[in-house]
Amino acid sequence: MLRWFFFFIFVVIVEVYSYQAFRAVTKVKWFLLSYQLISLAIDIYIIYQFTQFDRSVGQTKMTLFTLGLLLITFLPKIIITLFMLLEDIGRILYGSGRYISGNKAGGFLPERRKFISLVALGIAAIPFASLAYGMKWGKYKFRVINQPIGFPDLPEAFDGFKILQISDVHSGSFDNEDKIRYAIDLINEQQADLCLFTGDIVNTHAKEMFPWIEIFNGIKKFEYGKFAVLGNHDYGEYVEWKDPRDKVANFEAIKELYGRIGHKLLLNEHRFIEKGGQRIALVGVENWGVNFKQAGDLNKASQGLSEKDFKVLMSHDPSHWEAEVKRDHRHFQLTLSGHTHGFQFGIEIPGWIKWSPVQYVYKQWAGLYEHLGRYVYVNRGFGFHAYPGRVGIWPEITVLELKKI
C-alpha cells in the first residue's frame, strides 16, 4: 500500500511540473485543458492496467503496450520535471537573496522563464519521438550483421565457414506477421552453412509460438544443420503456476517447439560438425546466468572434448562467458550468446560510439568481445520484450564467418 502512495506522490509531482512547463509556453485555455484531460486519461489507464496484471499469465500484448505507454509519456515528463525543479531551486535562491537584502518588491519568487520551459519541452521531445518511433517501426527494423572472426587453430576445411545466429525471438510479443516473414526471408537470403538459435523462443508459455510455427518453418535447410539452446524465458519461471505439473508440461512443450521449427535442441551436450575430413565441436548448454537460472552444465556438455578440439559454444547468457567460459582450461574458442537485447535502447555509430544502459550490468552486451584469443559474440536479439519497441539497438540476424589466420 505504501508503494502506491509514493507512486501517487511521484505522479502528482511529475504532472504538476509538466503542466507548468506547458503553461509557461502558452496561455491558450483549450490546449491546456486538453493536455490535462489527456494526461489524466493516460494516468488512469496505466494505473488500471497495472492493477489488472495477472502473475499467472505474465506478459501479454496489453501489458507490453501499457509499459510502452508508461515510458513514452512519463520519461519525457520526468525530464521536464528535472528542468523545472532546477529552475525552482534557482528561483528560491534568487528570492531568498532579495529577501535578505531587504528587496521585497514583486513577491518572493520571480516568474518562470519561458525560455527554460521551451528548452525542457524541446529536450523531452527527443525521447518521446524516439520511443514512439521504436514502438511503431524500430522493433521490426531487422538488420544483418556480418562478423568475420580469425582463429589460428581453426581446421583448414572450415576456413570461410559461415554460421547464422538468431537469438531471443520472444514470439509472444509479435504483432505483425508481414514483418516476421520479411525477417525469415532475410535469414534465407544469407549464404550460411549452419544455423544456430541461442534461446528464448517465447516469453513464458509454449502457446505463444503456435501462431508462428509455420512461418519459422520457412527457414531453409542449412547444409550442416540447425541447432538451438534454451534461454532463461524458456523455463517458464516468471509467472505463478497454480499447479507445478502445468509448469513441467509447459517446459516440455517449449523444448518440443525447437524441434517443430526444425532445430535440434542441445541440452548440455555436443555434436561434431564434419567438413572435408575435419571437424569442429558444437557445444550447447542450458541457460546459465549470474543473476538467472543456472541449469547449464559445461562439464557435462564438454565431456570427451579436449583443449585441441575447436569448439563453438552456445550459451544464452553472456555472463556465463565472463564468469566461467573465458578462463576454462578446455579453451572454448568461440561462444555465441544473446539475452541482453542490447536493452533495446542505446546509441550505436560504428567506429564512433556504442552505448546502452545495459553495459552497466553486462560487460559483454552486444557484438564481439575477446579475451586471450577466446571470443564471445552477443546477438542483440530478434524479438523484443517488456518495452514493445527498439531505439538505436535494432533486431539482429548475425552471420559469423570463421577465418583461418
C-alpha positions as CSV (number, residue, x, y, z in Angstrom):
1,M,0.0,0.0,0.0
2,L,2.9,2.3,0.9
3,R,4.4,1.9,-2.6
4,W,1.2,3.0,-4.2
5,F,1.2,6.1,-2.0
6,F,4.7,7.0,-3.1
7,F,3.8,6.3,-6.7
8,F,0.8,8.6,-6.4
9,I,3.0,11.4,-5.0
10,F,5.5,10.9,-7.8
11,V,2.8,11.1,-10.5
12,V,1.4,14.3,-9.0
13,I,4.8,16.0,-8.9
14,V,5.6,15.0,-12.4
15,E,2.2,16.0,-13.7
16,V,2.2,19.4,-11.9
17,Y,5.6,20.4,-13.2
18,S,4.9,19.2,-16.7
19,Y,1.7,21.3,-16.8
20,Q,3.6,24.3,-15.5
21,A,6.1,24.0,-18.4
22,F,3.3,24.0,-20.9
23,R,1.5,26.9,-19.2
24,A,4.7,28.9,-19.2
25,V,4.9,28.5,-23.0
26,T,1.2,29.1,-23.9
27,K,-1.9,30.5,-22.3
28,V,-4.3,29.0,-24.7
29,K,-7.0,27.6,-22.4
30,W,-8.4,24.9,-24.7
31,F,-4.9,23.5,-25.3
32,L,-4.0,23.4,-21.6
33,L,-7.4,21.8,-20.7
34,S,-6.9,19.2,-23.5
35,Y,-3.5,18.4,-22.2
36,Q,-4.8,17.9,-18.6
37,L,-7.6,15.7,-19.7
38,I,-5.4,13.5,-22.0
39,S,-2.8,13.2,-19.2
40,L,-5.5,12.2,-16.7
41,A,-6.9,9.6,-19.0
42,I,-3.5,8.1,-19.7
43,D,-2.7,8.0,-16.0
44,I,-5.9,6.3,-15.1
45,Y,-5.5,3.8,-17.9
46,I,-1.9,2.9,-16.9
47,I,-2.8,2.5,-13.2
48,Y,-5.9,0.4,-14.1
49,Q,-3.8,-1.9,-16.3
50,F,-1.2,-2.4,-13.6
51,T,-3.9,-3.4,-11.1
52,Q,-5.2,-6.0,-13.6
53,F,-1.8,-7.7,-14.1
54,D,-2.2,-11.4,-13.6
55,R,1.0,-13.1,-12.4
56,S,-0.3,-16.5,-13.5
57,V,-0.5,-15.2,-17.1
58,G,2.6,-13.0,-17.3
59,Q,3.4,-10.6,-20.1
60,T,0.7,-10.1,-22.7
61,K,0.5,-7.7,-25.7
62,M,-1.7,-5.4,-23.5
63,T,0.9,-5.3,-20.7
64,L,3.6,-4.6,-23.3
65,F,1.6,-1.7,-24.7
66,T,1.0,-0.4,-21.2
67,L,4.7,-0.4,-20.4
68,G,5.4,1.3,-23.7
69,L,2.8,4.0,-23.0
70,L,4.3,4.5,-19.5
71,L,7.7,5.1,-20.9
72,I,6.6,7.3,-23.8
73,T,4.6,9.6,-21.5
74,F,6.5,9.6,-18.2
75,L,10.1,9.6,-19.4
76,P,9.7,13.0,-21.2
77,K,7.7,14.3,-18.2
78,I,10.5,13.3,-15.8
79,I,13.0,15.3,-18.0
80,I,10.7,18.3,-17.9
81,T,10.3,17.9,-14.1
82,L,14.1,17.9,-13.6
83,F,14.4,21.2,-15.6
84,M,11.6,22.8,-13.7
85,L,13.0,21.7,-10.3
86,L,16.3,23.2,-11.1
87,E,14.6,26.4,-12.1
88,D,12.7,26.4,-8.8
89,I,15.9,26.0,-6.9
90,G,17.3,29.0,-8.8
91,R,14.1,31.0,-8.1
92,I,14.2,30.2,-4.4
93,L,17.9,31.2,-4.1
94,Y,17.2,34.4,-6.1
95,G,14.1,35.2,-4.0
96,S,16.0,34.4,-0.7
97,G,18.8,36.8,-1.7
98,R,16.4,39.6,-2.5
99,Y,14.5,39.0,0.8
100,I,17.7,39.0,2.8
101,S,18.9,42.2,1.1
102,G,15.5,43.8,2.0
103,N,14.2,44.0,-1.5
104,K,10.7,42.5,-1.1
105,A,9.1,44.2,-4.1
106,G,7.4,42.0,-6.7
107,G,7.0,39.0,-4.3
108,F,9.4,36.3,-3.1
109,L,9.6,34.2,-6.2
110,P,10.2,35.6,-9.7
111,E,8.0,34.3,-12.5
112,R,9.0,31.3,-14.5
113,R,11.0,32.0,-17.6
114,K,9.5,30.9,-20.9
115,F,13.0,30.0,-22.2
116,I,13.6,27.3,-19.6
117,S,10.2,25.7,-20.3
118,L,10.9,25.8,-24.0
119,V,14.3,24.1,-23.5
120,A,12.7,21.5,-21.2
121,L,10.0,20.7,-23.7
122,G,12.4,20.6,-26.6
123,I,14.7,18.1,-24.9
124,A,11.8,16.0,-23.7
125,A,10.5,15.7,-27.2
126,I,13.6,13.7,-28.2
127,P,12.9,10.6,-26.0
128,F,9.2,11.0,-26.8
129,A,9.8,10.8,-30.6
130,S,12.4,8.1,-30.2
131,L,10.3,5.8,-28.1
132,A,7.3,6.4,-30.4
133,Y,9.4,5.5,-33.4
134,G,10.8,2.4,-31.6
135,M,7.3,1.1,-30.9
136,K,5.9,1.7,-34.4
137,W,8.9,0.9,-36.6
138,G,12.1,0.2,-34.6
139,K,11.1,-3.2,-33.2
140,Y,11.0,-4.6,-36.7
141,K,13.9,-2.8,-38.2
142,F,15.8,-6.0,-38.9
143,R,19.4,-5.8,-39.9
144,V,22.0,-8.4,-40.9
145,I,25.4,-8.1,-39.3
146,N,28.4,-9.8,-41.0
147,Q,31.2,-10.6,-38.5
148,P,34.4,-12.3,-39.5
149,I,36.5,-13.8,-36.7
150,G,40.0,-15.2,-37.2
151,F,41.5,-18.2,-35.4
152,P,45.0,-19.7,-35.7
153,D,43.7,-23.2,-34.7
154,L,40.7,-23.3,-36.9
155,P,40.8,-26.5,-39.1
156,E,41.6,-25.7,-42.7
157,A,38.4,-27.2,-44.0
158,F,36.4,-24.6,-42.0
159,D,38.2,-21.5,-43.4
160,G,35.3,-19.4,-44.6
161,F,32.6,-21.4,-42.8
162,K,29.6,-19.3,-42.1
163,I,27.3,-19.5,-39.0
164,L,24.0,-17.8,-39.0
165,Q,22.8,-16.8,-35.5
166,I,19.5,-15.7,-34.2
167,S,18.5,-15.2,-30.6
168,D,15.7,-14.1,-28.3
169,V,12.7,-14.5,-30.6
170,H,10.2,-13.8,-27.8
171,S,7.3,-14.9,-30.1
172,G,4.7,-13.9,-27.5
173,S,5.5,-10.2,-28.3
174,F,5.0,-10.3,-32.1
175,D,2.1,-8.4,-33.6
176,N,3.0,-8.1,-37.3
177,E,3.1,-11.3,-39.5
178,D,4.4,-9.5,-42.6
179,K,7.4,-8.2,-40.7
180,I,8.3,-11.6,-39.3
181,R,8.0,-13.1,-42.8
182,Y,10.3,-10.4,-44.0
183,A,12.9,-11.4,-41.3
184,I,12.7,-15.0,-42.3
185,D,13.3,-14.1,-45.9
186,L,16.4,-12.2,-44.7
187,I,17.6,-15.3,-43.0
188,N,17.1,-17.4,-46.1
189,E,19.0,-14.9,-48.3
190,Q,22.2,-15.4,-46.3
191,Q,24.7,-17.8,-47.7
192,A,25.5,-19.6,-44.4
193,D,26.4,-23.2,-43.7
194,L,25.0,-23.6,-40.2
195,C,22.0,-22.0,-38.3
196,L,22.2,-21.5,-34.5
197,F,19.4,-20.2,-32.3
198,T,20.6,-19.2,-28.8
199,G,17.4,-19.3,-26.8
200,D,14.2,-17.5,-25.6
201,I,11.7,-18.8,-28.2
202,V,8.8,-17.4,-26.0
203,N,8.2,-15.0,-23.2
204,T,6.7,-17.7,-20.9
205,H,4.1,-20.0,-22.5
206,A,4.6,-22.5,-25.3
207,K,1.3,-21.5,-26.9
208,E,2.8,-18.1,-27.7
209,M,4.8,-19.7,-30.5
210,F,1.9,-21.7,-32.0
211,P,0.8,-19.0,-34.5
212,W,4.3,-18.6,-35.7
213,I,5.5,-22.2,-36.2
214,E,4.5,-22.3,-39.9
215,I,6.4,-19.0,-40.6
216,F,9.6,-20.2,-38.8
217,N,9.4,-23.5,-40.5
218,G,10.1,-21.4,-43.6
219,I,13.7,-21.1,-42.5
220,K,15.6,-23.0,-45.2
221,K,17.6,-26.1,-44.6
222,F,21.3,-25.5,-43.9
223,E,23.9,-27.9,-45.2
224,Y,25.3,-28.5,-41.7
225,G,22.0,-28.3,-39.8
226,K,20.1,-26.1,-37.4
227,F,20.7,-26.2,-33.6
228,A,19.4,-24.4,-30.6
229,V,19.8,-24.0,-26.8
230,L,17.4,-22.8,-24.1
231,G,17.2,-19.3,-22.8
232,N,16.0,-18.1,-19.3
233,H,12.5,-17.4,-20.5
234,D,12.1,-20.9,-21.8
235,Y,11.8,-22.3,-18.3
236,G,8.5,-20.5,-17.5
237,E,9.8,-19.1,-14.3
238,Y,8.4,-15.6,-14.5
239,V,4.8,-16.4,-13.7
240,E,3.0,-18.0,-10.8
241,W,1.8,-21.6,-11.7
242,K,-1.3,-22.8,-10.0
243,D,-0.2,-26.4,-10.5
244,P,3.5,-27.4,-10.6
245,R,2.6,-30.0,-13.2
246,D,1.5,-27.3,-15.6
247,K,4.9,-25.7,-15.4
248,V,6.6,-29.0,-16.2
249,A,4.2,-29.6,-19.1
250,N,4.8,-26.1,-20.4
251,F,8.6,-26.6,-20.2
252,E,8.4,-29.9,-22.1
253,A,6.2,-28.2,-24.8
254,I,8.7,-25.4,-25.1
255,K,11.5,-27.9,-25.7
256,E,9.4,-29.5,-28.4
257,L,8.9,-26.2,-30.1
258,Y,12.5,-26.0,-31.2
259,G,12.1,-29.4,-33.0
260,R,8.9,-28.2,-34.5
261,I,10.7,-25.4,-36.3
262,G,13.5,-27.8,-37.4
263,H,16.2,-27.1,-34.8
264,K,18.0,-29.8,-32.8
265,L,17.9,-28.7,-29.2
266,L,21.2,-29.3,-27.4
267,L,20.7,-29.9,-23.6
268,N,24.2,-29.8,-22.0
269,E,25.6,-31.9,-24.9
270,H,27.7,-31.5,-28.0
271,R,27.8,-32.5,-31.6
272,F,30.6,-32.7,-34.2
273,I,30.3,-30.8,-37.4
274,E,32.4,-32.5,-40.1
275,K,33.7,-31.0,-43.3
276,G,36.4,-32.1,-45.6
277,G,37.6,-34.8,-43.3
278,Q,38.0,-32.4,-40.4
279,R,35.6,-31.4,-37.6
280,I,34.7,-28.8,-35.0
281,A,32.6,-29.4,-31.9
282,L,29.3,-27.6,-31.4
283,V,28.6,-27.4,-27.6
284,G,25.2,-26.4,-26.3
285,V,24.4,-25.7,-22.6
286,E,21.1,-24.9,-20.9
287,N,20.7,-21.5,-19.5
288,W,23.4,-20.3,-17.1
289,G,23.4,-16.8,-15.9
290,V,25.0,-15.0,-12.9
291,N,21.6,-13.5,-12.0
292,F,19.3,-16.0,-13.7
293,K,18.7,-19.8,-13.8
294,Q,21.8,-21.9,-13.7
295,A,20.8,-25.1,-15.4
296,G,23.8,-25.2,-17.8
297,D,26.4,-27.8,-17.1
298,L,29.6,-27.0,-19.1
299,N,31.4,-30.2,-17.8
300,K,28.6,-32.5,-19.0
301,A,28.3,-30.7,-22.3
302,S,32.0,-30.9,-23.0
303,Q,32.6,-34.5,-21.8
304,G,35.1,-36.2,-24.0
305,L,36.4,-32.9,-25.6
306,S,40.0,-31.8,-25.3
307,E,41.7,-28.4,-25.4
308,K,42.8,-29.2,-29.0
309,D,39.2,-29.6,-30.3
310,F,38.0,-26.4,-31.9
311,K,34.8,-25.6,-30.1
312,V,31.8,-23.3,-30.7
313,L,29.7,-22.9,-27.6
314,M,26.1,-21.9,-27.5
315,S,25.2,-20.3,-24.1
316,H,22.3,-17.9,-23.9
317,D,23.5,-15.6,-21.2
318,P,26.9,-13.8,-21.8
319,S,27.6,-13.5,-18.1
320,H,28.3,-17.3,-18.3
321,W,31.3,-16.5,-20.6
322,E,32.5,-13.8,-18.2
323,A,32.1,-16.0,-15.1
324,E,33.3,-19.4,-16.3
325,V,33.9,-19.9,-20.0
326,K,36.7,-17.4,-20.9
327,R,39.1,-18.9,-18.4
328,D,38.1,-22.6,-18.8
329,H,41.1,-24.8,-19.4
330,R,39.4,-26.6,-22.3
331,H,39.7,-23.4,-24.4
332,F,36.4,-22.6,-25.9
333,Q,37.4,-20.6,-29.0
334,L,34.0,-19.1,-29.7
335,T,30.9,-18.6,-27.6
336,L,27.6,-17.4,-29.0
337,S,25.1,-15.7,-26.7
338,G,22.1,-13.3,-26.6
339,H,19.9,-12.5,-23.7
340,T,20.7,-8.7,-23.2
341,H,18.7,-7.4,-26.2
342,G,21.2,-4.5,-26.0
343,F,18.5,-3.2,-23.6
344,Q,16.5,-2.4,-26.9
345,F,17.7,1.1,-26.3
346,G,21.0,2.8,-27.0
347,I,23.3,4.5,-29.5
348,E,25.5,2.7,-32.0
349,I,27.5,4.5,-34.6
350,P,30.2,2.1,-35.8
351,G,33.7,3.5,-35.1
352,W,32.3,6.3,-33.0
353,I,30.1,5.3,-30.2
354,K,28.5,2.2,-28.7
355,W,26.4,2.8,-25.6
356,S,23.4,1.4,-23.8
357,P,22.3,1.3,-20.1
358,V,22.7,-2.4,-20.2
359,Q,26.5,-2.1,-20.3
360,Y,26.5,-1.2,-16.6
361,V,25.1,-4.7,-15.9
362,Y,26.8,-6.8,-18.5
363,K,30.4,-6.4,-19.6
364,Q,29.6,-8.2,-22.9
365,W,26.2,-6.9,-24.1
366,A,26.3,-6.6,-27.9
367,G,28.7,-7.6,-30.6
368,L,32.2,-9.2,-30.4
369,Y,34.4,-9.4,-27.4
370,E,37.8,-11.2,-26.9
371,H,40.0,-12.4,-24.1
372,L,43.3,-14.2,-24.8
373,G,42.2,-15.5,-28.1
374,R,38.8,-16.6,-26.9
375,Y,35.7,-14.8,-28.3
376,V,32.1,-14.3,-27.4
377,Y,29.6,-12.8,-29.7
378,V,26.4,-11.3,-28.2
379,N,23.5,-11.1,-30.5
380,R,21.2,-8.1,-30.0
381,G,18.1,-10.3,-30.3
382,F,15.5,-11.0,-33.0
383,G,12.4,-10.0,-31.0
384,F,11.5,-7.7,-28.1
385,H,10.3,-8.0,-24.5
386,A,9.0,-5.6,-21.8
387,Y,9.3,-2.3,-23.8
388,P,7.5,-3.1,-27.1
389,G,10.0,-1.4,-29.3
390,R,13.6,-0.7,-30.1
391,V,15.6,2.6,-30.2
392,G,19.1,2.6,-31.6
393,I,19.6,-1.1,-30.9
394,W,17.9,-2.9,-33.8
395,P,16.8,-6.5,-34.1
396,E,19.7,-8.6,-35.4
397,I,20.4,-11.5,-37.7
398,T,24.1,-12.4,-37.5
399,V,26.4,-14.1,-40.0
400,L,29.7,-15.1,-38.4
401,E,32.5,-16.1,-40.8
402,L,35.2,-18.3,-39.4
403,K,38.6,-17.5,-40.8
404,K,42.0,-19.3,-40.6
405,I,44.8,-16.9,-39.7
